[in-house]
Amino acid sequence: MNPQEIKWSAWTRSMEHYLRLKTFPVGLKLIEDPADLSANPWIRRPQEKLSLCQLITIVRTFDWSVGGTADDLVTPGCASVLGLAELPEFVTDGTMRSTVWLEKKEDAAHCEAIMQRIPVGKYNAFMLAPTAYDPFIPDIVIIYGNPAQMSLMVNAIQYDRFERLVFYSVGEGSCSDVIGRCFVDQVPALSIPCYGERRFGHAADDELAIGLPVSDCRRILTNLETLYKKGIRYPISHYGAQVSPFAALDAVYGFSKSADK
């Protein structure tokens, strides 16, 4: 699938229809020449150094388009996830992470070593925008939703190409699980927003985040539509905790007919 063939505004509205999303899907595009930021007058540059998760929440809730370079990000960790900067030694040796999140410095160093990040060297800037306005052809799309919405997303990912999906969590630093893994491995990457993303990025208590490679976006939408026509919809209707589900299951799976045989 050629991402240039997707009308992102229409794709977004359909995703919002099927999943009833509370916030905008976010397109992420990495760029080689920082001058491209100035060429786009709709891109807002941060007025002070912010975290990557703060910028994402500005896009998905303020409905703004933002962009910047490593110099616009508050920590080297944020820049490294996007492949804009190398990590300093006090991060790679485990010093920083072991001050709070891990008891042993060697565990902290191991965590930093296995976190998936976009390789450094090619990209020097980034843009984030709601996909609803066809801002650019994104590299990946980031969506936030509750567990029920994400379970339907998983159903759509698996519908025509089943595999047992594996998702990761490094704990603190969930952007590496969602953005880094999705970009590098080109697979849907679901994870639990970390403490920092909830404190600074305002991710809600009930939210999960998923990164989607653009090569899968049309397929996932088509599968959501197919499931919708089969009655698999959000919000998920409750059948009743004290009523036998046999009749409902029989209507779908034909248990009675199978028993007759």
C-alpha positions in Angstrom: 0.0 0.0 0.0 1.3 3.4 -1.0 0.8 5.9 1.8 0.5 8.6 -0.8 -2.8 7.0 -1.9 -4.4 7.5 1.5 -6.6 10.6 2.0 -5.7 11.0 5.7 -8.6 13.3 6.5 -11.1 10.6 5.4 -9.1 7.9 7.1 -9.1 9.8 10.3 -12.9 10.5 10.2 -13.6 6.8 9.6 -11.3 5.7 12.5 -13.1 8.2 14.7 -16.4 6.8 13.6 -15.6 3.2 14.3 -13.7 3.7 17.5 -15.3 6.9 18.9 -11.9 8.3 19.7 -11.7 11.1 22.3 -8.5 12.7 20.8 -7.1 13.2 17.3 -4.8 10.5 15.8 -1.3 12.0 15.5 0.9 11.8 12.5 4.7 11.8 13.1 7.1 12.7 10.3 10.8 12.8 10.6 12.7 15.2 8.3 16.3 15.5 7.3 16.5 19.2 6.8 15.4 21.4 9.7 14.7 24.2 7.2 11.6 22.3 6.2 10.1 23.4 9.5 10.2 27.0 8.4 8.7 26.1 5.1 5.5 25.0 6.8 3.9 28.1 8.3 1.3 26.0 10.2 4.0 24.3 12.3 4.3 25.8 15.8 7.7 25.6 17.5 7.8 25.2 21.3 8.4 28.4 23.2 10.4 26.5 25.7 11.9 23.0 26.0 9.1 20.4 26.3 9.0 16.6 26.4 8.0 14.6 23.4 4.8 13.4 25.2 3.8 17.0 26.0 4.1 17.8 22.3 2.0 14.8 21.4 -0.8 15.8 23.8 -0.7 19.3 22.4 -1.4 17.8 18.9 -4.0 15.3 20.0 -6.0 17.7 22.3 -5.2 21.3 21.2 -5.6 20.3 17.5 -2.3 22.0 16.7 0.6 21.0 14.5 4.1 21.3 16.1 7.6 20.6 15.1 11.2 21.0 16.3 14.7 19.7 16.6 16.6 18.1 19.5 17.1 21.5 20.9 13.4 21.9 21.5 13.1 18.7 23.6 13.7 18.8 27.3 15.7 15.6 27.7 18.2 13.7 25.6 15.9 10.7 26.0 13.1 12.4 24.1 15.5 13.3 21.3 17.1 9.9 21.2 13.8 8.1 20.7 13.3 10.1 17.5 16.9 9.5 16.4 17.9 13.1 16.7 20.6 12.7 19.3 22.9 10.2 21.1 22.4 9.5 24.7 25.0 11.0 27.1 27.0 8.6 29.3 25.2 9.4 32.5 22.1 7.9 30.8 23.7 4.9 29.1 25.6 3.8 32.2 22.4 3.7 34.2 23.0 6.6 36.5 19.9 8.6 35.6 17.4 5.8 35.6 18.7 4.2 38.8 18.1 7.4 40.8 14.3 6.6 40.8 13.1 3.7 38.6 15.5 0.8 39.1 17.4 -0.4 42.2 20.5 -1.5 40.4 22.5 0.7 38.1 23.3 -2.3 35.9 19.6 -3.0 35.4 19.1 0.7 34.4 22.0 0.4 31.9 20.4 -2.7 30.5 17.1 -1.0 30.2 18.6 1.9 28.2 20.4 -0.5 25.9 17.3 -2.5 24.9 14.9 0.5 24.5 14.1 0.8 20.8 15.0 4.1 19.3 15.1 5.4 15.7 18.8 5.2 14.6 20.8 8.4 14.8 22.2 10.0 11.7 19.6 10.5 9.1 17.0 12.8 10.7 17.4 16.2 12.3 13.9 17.4 12.9 10.4 16.2 13.4 6.8 17.3 12.8 3.6 16.2 14.6 0.1 17.0 13.4 -3.5 15.7 13.5 -3.9 13.4 10.6 -7.4 14.9 10.2 -6.1 17.7 8.0 -3.8 15.9 5.6 -0.8 17.8 6.9 1.8 15.5 5.4 2.4 11.8 4.6 3.3 10.5 8.1 5.9 7.9 8.9 3.8 6.5 11.7 0.4 7.3 13.2 -0.1 7.4 17.0 -3.5 6.7 18.5 -4.7 6.9 22.1 -7.7 5.0 23.4 -9.1 3.0 26.3 -8.6 -0.8 26.6 -11.9 -1.6 24.9 -11.0 0.5 21.9 -7.6 -1.0 21.7 -9.0 -4.5 21.8 -11.0 -3.7 18.7 -7.9 -2.3 17.1 -6.1 -5.6 17.8 -9.1 -7.5 16.3 -8.7 -5.4 13.2 -5.0 -5.9 13.0 -5.5 -9.7 13.2 -8.6 -10.1 11.1 -7.0 -10.8 7.7 -3.5 -11.6 8.8 -3.6 -13.5 12.0 -0.6 -13.7 14.3 -0.2 -13.7 18.0 0.6 -10.1 18.7 3.4 -9.2 21.1 3.7 -5.9 22.8 6.3 -4.5 25.1 6.8 -2.2 28.1 10.1 -0.8 29.3 8.2 0.9 32.1 9.3 4.5 32.2 9.9 5.6 28.6 6.8 4.2 26.9 7.4 6.4 23.8 10.2 4.0 22.9 7.7 1.1 22.9 5.1 3.0 20.8 7.3 5.2 18.5 10.7 3.5 18.4 9.4 0.0 17.9 6.7 0.9 15.4 9.2 3.0 13.3 12.1 0.5 13.4 10.2 -2.8 13.1 7.3 -1.5 11.1 4.7 -3.3 13.2 1.8 -2.0 15.3 3.2 -1.2 18.7 0.8 -1.0 21.7 2.0 0.0 25.1 1.0 1.4 28.5 1.8 5.1 28.8 4.4 5.6 31.5 4.4 7.7 34.7 6.1 10.6 32.9 3.6 10.5 30.0 0.7 10.7 32.5 2.3 13.4 34.6 3.7 15.6 31.8 1.9 14.3 28.7 -1.5 14.1 30.4 -2.3 10.6 29.3 -5.5 9.6 31.1 -5.7 6.8 33.6 -7.6 4.6 31.2 -5.6 5.3 28.1 -3.3 3.1 26.1 -1.2 4.2 23.1 -0.5 2.4 19.8 1.8 3.3 17.0 0.7 2.2 13.5 3.0 1.9 10.5 1.4 3.7 7.5 1.6 0.5 5.5 -1.0 -1.0 7.8 -3.3 1.9 8.2 -5.7 1.3 5.3 -5.9 -2.5 6.0 -6.7 -1.8 9.6 -9.5 0.6 8.7 -11.0 -1.8 6.2 -11.0 -4.6 8.8 -12.6 -2.3 11.4 -15.4 -1.6 8.9 -15.8 -5.3 8.2 -16.0 -6.1 12.0 -18.5 -3.2 12.4 -20.8 -4.8 9.8 -20.6 -8.0 11.7 -21.8 -6.2 14.8 -18.4 -5.8 16.5 -18.6 -2.2 17.5 -17.6 0.4 20.1 -19.0 1.0 22.6 -19.3 -2.7 23.3 -22.8 -3.5 24.4 -23.4 -5.5 27.6 -25.4 -8.7 27.3 -26.2 -9.2 31.0 -24.2 -10.9 33.8 -27.1 -13.2 34.9 -28.5 -14.2 31.5 -27.2 -17.2 29.6 -25.2 -16.1 26.5 -26.2 -19.3 24.6 -28.8 -17.6 22.4 -26.4 -14.8 21.4 -23.5 -17.2 20.7 -25.8 -19.6 18.9 -27.0 -16.9 16.6 -23.4 -16.2 15.6 -21.7 -19.5 15.7 -24.6 -21.9 15.0 -24.1 -24.2 18.1 -27.5 -25.7 17.6 -26.8 -26.7 14.0 -23.5 -28.2 15.0 -25.2 -30.3 17.7 -27.8 -31.6 15.2 -25.0 -33.0 13.1 
